[in-house]
Amino acid sequence: MASSERSALLTYRLCGGSAEEERGRERGRAAAASSFSSSAAAAAAPRKLPTFLGVVVPTLLSMFSVVLFLRLGFVVGHAGLYQALAMFAVAYFIIGMTVLSVCAIATNGALDAGGAYYMISRALGPEFGGSIGIMFFLANVCGSALYVLGLVEAVVDSFGIPPGQKAGTGVHVLPQSYWYELLYGTILLALCLVVCLVGASIYAKATFLIFLIVAGVLGTILVSFFATRPLGVPIRMPHLNSSETENGNFTGFSLATLRENLGGGYGVDYTTGQMMSFSSVFAVMFNGCTGIMAGSNMSGDLKRPSYSIPRGTISAVLFTYLVYNLLAFLMCATCSRTLLQKDYGFLRDISIFPPLVTVGIYAATLSAAMSNLIGASRILYALARDDLFGRALALAKRTSASGNPIMAVILSWLVVQLVLFSGKLNTIAGVVTTFFLLVYATVNLACLALEWASAPNFRPTFRYFSWHTCLLGIAGCCVMMFLISPVSASASLGFLLLLLLALHYLSPSSTWGYISQALIFHQVRKYLLMLDVRKDHVKFWRPQMLLMVQNPRSSPRLIDFVNDLKKSGLYVLGHVELQDLDALPSDPLQPQQDSWLGLVDKLNVKAFVSLTLAPSVRHGVRQLLFTSGLGGMRPNTLVLGFYDDAAPRDGLAQHPAFTSAREELPLGFPPLRAPAAPKLLSPREYVGIVADALKMLRNVLLARQLESLDKAWELRRAASPPPTIHVWPVNLLRPDSARYADTCSLFLLQMACVLNMARAWRRARLRLFLCVEAGAMPGAQEDKLRQLLKDLRIQAQIQLVPWDSVVRLHWQAQRGTPGGPVPAEDEDEDEEGAAVNFPANATQVSDEYVCAANKMVLEQGPAPAVRFLYLPRPPADTSLYPLYLRQLELLTRGLGPTVLVHGVSAVTSTQL
């Protein structure tokens, strides 16, 4: 009996590739590719395969291959009829769930060439598509090698010199050894290469003939169970001498034989010496069920893919299921267990025409090898055409004049040739099955994600599926992966994860759409509805920033600084365009959106972008404060750059994100305002924006000279001591009401602490300055402040600053001012922090006093990385807005990076 027929062959049927060469030339990936371009490209390539030839025949050939002829008896002999039928039910349940997912995706839109890769990549996005495409390519490559090795064993069994003999007789003339079998495999693979190089059309023309041969062999086998008389079949075992044999029996239809084969009878595999079990036999059997994607792989050549794939695939799967169950029953009723377990090629021995069975084995195996090689080349070509791997697959894009991807074929052939060096089918069989189960699981995942995303455009015409079937398919594939080969399953998942990460960070953006975005939207909407603002608590307060940016070219460091301040809160970049939509033909903000989003990506800040049109900046900021955010995620803090006469500088040109030689500055931003050009904003309007924000109960931050903050140098310098953050929680423009425990002061402390908690600022140290007068018991004030910091869990160094000389200037100025000194009860905030209108004469501090206060702050060295100062509330009298702004400018002149802070909401808590 044939030695190769008794080898421990796990014949894994793989999904074949296209059955007809792709027509048309390479279609480049245009940046503005759309469904229209896909349709036009598809129209350029003629599709002419009907459902039967394009889907049913390839799927049947994929599932009726070597397993049908050489391993079905092995499965029934070890498992018995009952367990064999259970195995078929489990296996077809798994692939049935996958078929439903394939049909759903295939009927949801136009399909192009690429089969499973095309469906997964267009459904899940480039990361999943590219990684699964590589796995699918490797599975086809290994499958082609596996079938070539199977064909070599079949040929050697028929024409090889028997073991132990130096010379053969008759037709047995082929030597047997590892290198000879590698030579035979190389020759057969070269034949497959020639067919694929000439074009898949040759294989397509032969497909129907091969199908007729396989169908004829199957018909002969069915007739043989009824026509062949009972006989004994001599079995030559490898461990016995050549003259010693063991007999198996073909009894014809016998009730006794059927009863003997009903239950399981697991024994030792006579070729490997390993004890068989349910899982090991199931692993062999399952390989005859893994050809369900063959029809989908023909999507580029079908007349109507969305019509043919569901009908053809389901028809082929149901037919194979019936045939497998029928053959299992016939074998159990007619063949002894010894014959089934110890003669893998018994179908040829009991056939009424044995040579036809041999021809069927050769035809099915060669067809499988070519189908997998063609499929691998088409997948590689599709991957290269999509540019997911850049230059690594650039060579695979080249095609012949007729559109045949010859370089992809050659590259696939080289990889198959390398796999042939393994020489052992068992070495690659488990990996092949794992790869395909992984592909099937991902197809189910793609359908599940589309269903869960609830996208309106997911409207497949095939409706016999649900998220339950998808989930069952995923679970079944994952269980079978680890049941068949835990090592291969773990390694495949690890490799898939590496590919996912590499493509996520390295692949270019695509226009296919990302299912992750649809799922994120679905989940975010659900959780935003659950985020109830009525349940807000100060313990869980976090800053949610709205930073107004006039031109990003002048404020990249400010954008980065506020990103550190947000503490995992909402961060919105706002911009006001001074135009009237009534006078414009279209919205001018839409073309700018991509530039702003590109800026966010380049600066690596976690921010949203909100643009608006308004007749004035003040109206625009009001709009953004009212409308930015959604639900419980709305800005509670407005950040503005400081209003001064400093000439704007293009900080974007010097930013590290744009200094690389290969990077270009974003083109969507206008040039900076010339120093002599008028500003878009008046001082009165600027202070009005601050007043508006406070009326709307928004905290306000004014950032001055933040563009001079070199965070990288400040925080990474090796000098000791580490950089510091200076905090002045006292209203320096109101020396008569200087306190550090009101709402605004506590908010200022909170913001400084939040900055210190940011990863980039953890080396910095907080230094808190307490202004004291001679007769005010500074020790008691320091103790109270230290206790407050302890209660708030803020680590800061307290430094006492005598400011008698500074305060004296204020009182001297007040004595010369009509109305006298401002009473303490007219403070801008009460004890609980509620806003109170600032009296008109509250800003009547002299320039001399403000300059002295500025000098006092400046003298507290060494120079910090950034200063936080108390921002007083704007006066109620709008005529004093310019004076208010001038005093802020004097107070912060020459201080370097400074943030003026005014808080209106309680943000600190001493509770658990």
Summary of the structure (lengths in Angstrom):
residues: 912
radius of gyration: 39.0
end to end distance: 80.8
largest distance: 130.2
contacts: 3126
relative contact order: 0.10
helix: 57%
strand: 9%
